[in-house]
Amino acid sequence: MTLSDLALYSSALVESVQELHANDAIARRLKELGFVKGEEVRLVARGPVGAEPLLVQVGFTRFALRRSEAARIVVTALQGQEARA
């Protein structure tokens, strides 16, 4: 599942960040922000128009991500947490 599929207020562990090509600047930046394997993330809020941007928390820091950026982050939902219906 990807971070963009995570249910609101749910937590997950990052598995990987998908790189679309060599030297992918967006993937590199996401990793620099803390989206690395094993890190816990939480979907805090969704924007009012098209559910964008997504407000995501990594540790004590919150980031606003486009859905296309969140879709590149592969996660595993923590036990008892499901993807949105």
MARLORO-601867 format. One record per residue (C-alpha): residue number from 1; residue in one letter; x, y, z. Coordinates in nm, 4 decimals. Example, Ala and Ser with C-alpha at 12.3 -4.5 7.8 and 13.67 -1.06 7.14 Angstrom:
BEGIN
{nr=1, rest=A, east=1.2300, north=-0.4500, up=0.7800}
{nr=2, rest=S, east=1.3670, north=-0.1060, up=0.7140}
! end
This chain:
BEGIN
{nr=1, rest=M, east=0.0000, north=0.0000, up=0.0000}
{nr=2, rest=T, east=0.1142, north=0.3572, up=-0.0451}
{nr=3, rest=L, east=0.0944, north=0.6489, up=0.1936}
{nr=4, rest=S, east=-0.1798, north=0.8071, up=-0.0191}
{nr=5, rest=D, east=-0.3952, north=0.4927, up=0.0430}
{nr=6, rest=L, east=-0.3644, north=0.5104, up=0.4211}
{nr=7, rest=A, east=-0.6822, north=0.5787, up=0.6172}
{nr=8, rest=L, east=-0.7112, north=0.9148, up=0.7910}
{nr=9, rest=Y, east=-0.5553, north=0.9192, up=1.1411}
{nr=10, rest=S, east=-0.3835, north=0.5836, up=1.0740}
{nr=11, rest=S, east=-0.0171, north=0.5002, up=1.1255}
{nr=12, rest=A, east=0.2164, north=0.2896, up=0.9146}
{nr=13, rest=L, east=0.5805, north=0.1977, up=0.8723}
{nr=14, rest=V, east=0.7719, north=0.3158, up=0.5667}
{nr=15, rest=E, east=0.8999, north=0.0310, up=0.3485}
{nr=16, rest=S, east=1.0552, north=0.2319, up=0.0643}
{nr=17, rest=V, east=1.0347, north=0.5396, up=-0.1564}
{nr=18, rest=Q, east=0.9828, north=0.4611, up=-0.5243}
{nr=19, rest=E, east=1.2337, north=0.6197, up=-0.7601}
{nr=20, rest=L, east=1.0953, north=0.6853, up=-1.1078}
{nr=21, rest=H, east=1.4368, north=0.7355, up=-1.2702}
{nr=22, rest=A, east=1.8044, north=0.7709, up=-1.1867}
{nr=23, rest=N, east=1.8836, north=1.0761, up=-0.9718}
{nr=24, rest=D, east=1.5131, north=1.1249, up=-0.8895}
{nr=25, rest=A, east=1.5118, north=1.4564, up=-0.6988}
{nr=26, rest=I, east=1.1678, north=1.4053, up=-0.5433}
{nr=27, rest=A, east=1.2535, north=1.0582, up=-0.4095}
{nr=28, rest=R, east=1.5827, north=1.1905, up=-0.2731}
{nr=29, rest=R, east=1.4059, north=1.4818, up=-0.1011}
{nr=30, rest=L, east=1.1423, north=1.2545, up=0.0544}
{nr=31, rest=K, east=1.4199, north=1.0387, up=0.1998}
{nr=32, rest=E, east=1.5991, north=1.3492, up=0.3317}
{nr=33, rest=L, east=1.2765, north=1.4556, up=0.5043}
{nr=34, rest=G, east=1.2714, north=1.1262, up=0.6968}
{nr=35, rest=F, east=1.0660, north=0.8890, up=0.4827}
{nr=36, rest=V, east=1.3094, north=0.5996, up=0.5258}
{nr=37, rest=K, east=1.2571, north=0.2269, up=0.5830}
{nr=38, rest=G, east=1.1256, north=0.1492, up=0.9303}
{nr=39, rest=E, east=1.0152, north=0.5046, up=1.0139}
{nr=40, rest=E, east=0.6617, north=0.5428, up=1.1514}
{nr=41, rest=V, east=0.4318, north=0.7849, up=0.9674}
{nr=42, rest=R, east=0.0798, north=0.9042, up=1.0445}
{nr=43, rest=L, east=-0.1809, north=1.0586, up=0.8152}
{nr=44, rest=V, east=-0.3061, north=1.3574, up=1.0154}
{nr=45, rest=A, east=-0.5365, north=1.5402, up=0.7705}
{nr=46, rest=R, east=-0.6497, north=1.5721, up=0.4100}
{nr=47, rest=G, east=-0.7078, north=1.8994, up=0.2277}
{nr=48, rest=P, east=-1.0623, north=2.0152, up=0.1447}
{nr=49, rest=V, east=-1.0334, north=2.0049, up=-0.2351}
{nr=50, rest=G, east=-0.9611, north=1.6645, up=-0.3861}
{nr=51, rest=A, east=-0.8226, north=1.5489, up=-0.0492}
{nr=52, rest=E, east=-0.5034, north=1.7375, up=-0.1295}
{nr=53, rest=P, east=-0.2588, north=1.8155, up=0.0208}
{nr=54, rest=L, east=-0.2080, north=1.5387, up=0.2752}
{nr=55, rest=L, east=-0.0740, north=1.6358, up=0.6166}
{nr=56, rest=V, east=0.1667, north=1.3626, up=0.7248}
{nr=57, rest=Q, east=0.3601, north=1.3333, up=1.0494}
{nr=58, rest=V, east=0.7042, north=1.1716, up=1.0703}
{nr=59, rest=G, east=0.8335, north=1.1739, up=1.4270}
{nr=60, rest=F, east=0.7475, north=1.5182, up=1.5653}
{nr=61, rest=T, east=0.7535, north=1.6898, up=1.2253}
{nr=62, rest=R, east=0.4574, north=1.7439, up=0.9937}
{nr=63, rest=F, east=0.4741, north=1.7772, up=0.6167}
{nr=64, rest=A, east=0.2178, north=1.8693, up=0.3522}
{nr=65, rest=L, east=0.2535, north=1.6327, up=0.0566}
{nr=66, rest=R, east=0.0833, north=1.6165, up=-0.2792}
{nr=67, rest=R, east=-0.1057, north=1.2907, up=-0.3367}
{nr=68, rest=S, east=0.1389, north=1.2103, up=-0.6190}
{nr=69, rest=E, east=0.4308, north=1.2411, up=-0.3760}
{nr=70, rest=A, east=0.2575, north=1.0322, up=-0.1070}
{nr=71, rest=A, east=0.1800, north=0.7659, up=-0.3691}
{nr=72, rest=R, east=0.5546, north=0.7102, up=-0.4097}
{nr=73, rest=I, east=0.5992, north=0.6133, up=-0.0439}
{nr=74, rest=V, east=0.5333, north=0.2414, up=0.0104}
{nr=75, rest=V, east=0.4100, north=0.1659, up=0.3631}
{nr=76, rest=T, east=0.2819, north=-0.1195, up=0.5757}
{nr=77, rest=A, east=-0.0134, north=-0.0306, up=0.7980}
{nr=78, rest=L, east=0.0413, north=-0.0947, up=1.1655}
{nr=79, rest=Q, east=-0.1681, north=-0.3720, up=1.3191}
{nr=80, rest=G, east=-0.5371, north=-0.2860, up=1.3252}
{nr=81, rest=Q, east=-0.4959, north=-0.0035, up=1.0711}
{nr=82, rest=E, east=-0.6555, north=-0.0413, up=0.7294}
{nr=83, rest=A, east=-0.6526, north=0.1362, up=0.3962}
{nr=84, rest=R, east=-0.9386, north=0.3780, up=0.3361}
{nr=85, rest=A, east=-1.2520, north=0.2302, up=0.1836}
! end
